[in-house]
Amino acid sequence: MKMLVKWLVALLLPFTVTVTAVAQDYTEGKEYLRLSKPQPTSTPDKIEVVELFWYGCPHCHDLEPYIEKWLESKPDDVEFVRLPAIVGPRWEPLAKAYYTAEVLGVLDKTHTALFESIHVKKQKYTDEEQIMEFFISQGVSAEDFRNAYNSFAVSVKVNNAKQMTRRYVITGVPTVVVNGKFSTSGKFARSNAGIIKVVDYLVVQERTAGTPISPAALN
């Protein structure tokens, strides 16, 4: 029996070492960055994961299936937030499209469909009229679309997206920010699967590190 135990230990030891090495292989400045100034999170009692994206970005489109798969087993103490990045006027109409869908409660219909329309069907959405036609194709009336697209609620959300895009100091999309402290992207994680692994690693680190910064701390 003792010989069997020793044999099992010898067999499993390399795997243990390998797993430990992989877990410790993510290095600040290499696979992820630390934000120069921590940012507030929307749910301070949870670990927040924010995906900054733009519908016009092919890399964001490619990351989406990985995000959806990750969400299927997302831990209960993690809050996931999508944030349409706005780095210039050209990005604003599609950010408004995201928040219009959110206000109308149709994101489950439009989010993937808009990505597919742009990157698979090669449709262009650069202004309100073109975006309205897409929403109509998804079963939203023109009146409901216009009311939401030009609403105060959407305007507030868009302004917040502009502000947070600047605060996160991103250099491109998709970028994923963990707990307002760390960011990673394909440039650092080297693949979409890598992004998910780095995010999981940072979530574990934050779970043992403490609570995130609260909005009140910036006042």
Summary of the structure (lengths in Angstrom):
residues: 219
radius of gyration: 20.5
end to end distance: 64.3
largest distance: 76.7
contacts: 633
relative contact order: 0.19
helix: 58%
strand: 12%
